């Protein structure tokens, strides 16, 4: 290396040595020219330097551009000068390395150099279009050149900050200092927990399938040639909307865009609506997927999301749609880097209008760092003009010809059959297909599939001249080409299953679903009739797609394209499959499959022998409910056979799934005594003919419950809202007042479900309107909690006790406030309910509205005299040691504990609702009122992780050092969230050494959570390392309990370095050494012993995985 280099020399505006021949000739402000001169010297001295030649070429083009136009604006000159400055820094850094080191550096940094080259090229295109007055007006309508230049400069400056001389030097000696500062990624346990909670769609598989269809160069017309795309990458708050006809390649193009953004290592989230499962195309699934993808890439991965998990009863409750939207905003707000979101095939969403509304609301937030790209069919752009006005629209018509041509060339060159055809034939095929392509990428792909089947030259010519020119026509052709008369009906059945199945299908499931003699009665599965999967795939080629799930290697199958589903649903085509036909097929197949077992299935190995068993067990009654009434009645004998007590199918069914129960997981040990009565099951699914048949056989309609969730058949039917079944049961003397189960009575179940007709019917049969018990206490409470205002009116008109108190809600007003229905709350207030009545888990109606974040309800209650400072403290703020032991023993974080909220302000703060907190403060809420699980509103807001709420409370005079509550102080609670929140509280005067709460000090709490960044901040701000007290004893002991052994080791080393007493005793688990021994963490044991830790023989037995040497 030539001389000693100071990393500070790489900072903006620094002066370093230029090559000798450039020193005297350098004019002022000519960074571009000097950079080119230095880079040329570097290129001459070093061989095979990736991207340097291209970067040099880009800079030369910018120099030429600058010289060609005399009227450059000040903004474009500033941008070019910024590029020149950064290019000069890059050139100098490479030049000053030794020749031997330079090649290694450029090789290791090839990815970074590629990113810089792309940025330079994008900048050149945008500047050139601007100065030549060729920047499209639809872009300038949304983004001024000034904002575009600012976006490019911001990205360039971030590149300069990371691509430092210090990095060049460290890489050249094999020690990249950035590699030592890797962001802590959420543990797999946390990810699994959050994934189980939100259950997002597996978008990675969709992207993988789309990427497989890409040929080299796909999308280059957009990625390289269109200024709209370059602008989208840099313009603040940009949105690009690509639209085109079905089959034009939007999804494949989306996968190319995903790859382009991913190569830039920018925060990225994407979602494909092109799926066969309607449940995976909803707004909730979109939001859940985006949240999960972005949360793990956030500056503090999964912190905010995990806080919401805790706020929703440790993942027991799903967040409402409004909460998901708010959570997405909050996570997006954590990013400082540009974030890219790509949403493909909006027209395929099962909730299209709602999806568009959410997208519009996201764009209305005007987040400058957010870049949104959408694809859809043209008609979608006309649904919401306000959304289109916020985006740059780009019609794909005429643009994808290049992609289609590349695809044809690639197939003709690589396909085993087509590649052997003569060049003359290939040219003929290409010209013919391109002429009739009409921009449909998929059509051409299918046409090539058809040609691939032609082996004789005469057939080739005929096939080419009669080739269908629309997707539907080519689907007809595919079916016409199936010569086997037995195969065609099976292909129709496969298409029916894939169009209407209740969940994604595995290939093995589809094979079993058609392994029947469908002319036989009763319908029975025949393992010997299983088709070879390759035969089926070949017969359905072009109609289905098969892919291997990367997670488990299982082959999954779905319709090949959204147009295939439209074809199946079209009544004019050869494949005529109505929903009624499909539902009957699937219901009869599921029931027939289960009835085919000659023994009860008893293990996971049996599931491999019968792949369709699990789907059939869970979905048979769903398909049955969707059948036409006549078809449902036709299936009655099979349905009655399914639930013959003690039969193999009956035992199998209840081992795998319990209709009408909370727990539907497979349990091979479940005994026959735990199964539900057939009458109960038929009532639960609303199958009138089966209920009628059992009653005719003399089955007791009031049979005592055997653990059923809804206690009686009447309650089960009432919950489902099955008016005809309820009528039948009551006609045969079902007890309308039988009690038991989750909803206590049939009336309460019907009220919860919201069926006014069933409620009316039960009341006519003398159902006790004020019967108390169950989860919701009364029918009025149940209806109010779900916001069913018409049912509430009916109950009140028939004498429901408006002032009945009890259950989880306590009063109907509490329940209605939880539902968020302003109209219902107004009705109950008008009926005379007191807004300040206390009771239940939420204390008052205002508390209930506040914890749910229902702003309008909270405002209404305040207008009706709700006491904003009413305290309902049921906690004495002491931490029970047995309770703490139980929490830690089952592996839960202490901050996951819930509890009553002392005041409405605390409830709203815990919920993280800025709007409700603002409202309550405006109405005089005491910001420092004590009580409740969290002691104060500030502590509740801190554990919510909401910076905005904490800011509000501090501005409202919250005492930053208030003591009390589960965490002792707001600072201790904040250590379980983000470093920004901890820093805010410290800057506002939080006592870093305040003692109290479950883990005694903030340092002990942060150490137990394994957060190195927060621990370091607390130590920097003066935290005492040897304060003793609380459940774990000391910070060092707490660090030894951290969930990640790697985090624990680093924390232990840091705390010892700061003087922690390695022999400190006390706490639930004894010394740090004993904790490490119990957890089997050998490295920590060795570290502690090295620093003088001594084993106390009176402490707990050690793990077999650790030894003391």
ABEGO torsion letter per residue (X at the ends): XBEBBBAAAABBGBBBBBBAAAAAABBBGBAAAAAAAAAAAAAAABBGBBGAAAAAAAAAAAAAAAAABAABBAAAAAAAAAAAAAAAAAAAAAAABBAAAAAAAAAAAAAAAAAAAAAAAAAAAAAAAAAAGABBAAAAAABBAAAAAAAAAAAAAAAAAABBAAAAAAAAAGBBAAAABBBBBBBAAAAAAAAAAAGBBBAAAAAAAAAAABBBGBGAAAAAABAAAAAAAABBGBBBBBBBBBGAGAAAAAAAAAAAAAAAGBBBBBBBABBABAAAABAAAAAAAAAAAAAAABABBGAAAAAAAAABGGGABBBBAAAAAAAAAAAAAABABBBBBBBBGAAABABAAAAAAAAAAAAAAGBAABBBBBBBBAAAAAABAAAAAABBBBBABGAAAAAAAAAAAAAAAABAAAAABBAAAAAAAAAAAAAAAGGBAAAAAAAAAAAAABABAAAAAAAAAABBABAAAAAAAAAAABABAAAAAAAAAAAAAAAABABBBBAAAAAAAABBBAABOBBBBBAAABBBAAAAAAAABGABBBBBBAAAGBBBBBBABAAAAAAAABAABABBBBAAAAAAAAAAAAAAAAAABABBBABAAAAAABAAAAAAAAAAAAAAAABBAAAAAAAAAAAAAAABBGBAAAAAAAAABBBGBABABBBAABBAAABBBAAAAAAAAGBAAAAAAAAAAGBBAABBBAGBAAGBAAAAAAAAGBAAAAAAAAAAGBBAABBEEAAGBAAAAAAAAGBAAAAAAAAAAGBBAABBEEAAGBAAAAAAAAGBAAAAAAAAAAGBBAABBEEAAGBAAAAAAAAGBAAAAAAAAAAGBBAABBEEAAGBAAAAAAAAGBAAAAAAAAAAGBBAABBBBABAGBBBAAAAAAAAAAGBBAAABBEBBABAAAAAAAAGBAAAAAAAAAAGBBAABBEEAAGBAAAAAAAAGBAAAAAAAAAAGBBAABBEEAAGBAAAAAAABBAAAAAAAAAAGBBAABBEEAAGBAAAAAAAAGBAAAAAAAAAAGBBAABBEEAAGBAAAAAAABABAAAAAAAAAAAAAAGBBAABBEEAAEBAAAAAAAAGBAAAAAAAAAAGBBBBAABBBBBAABBBX
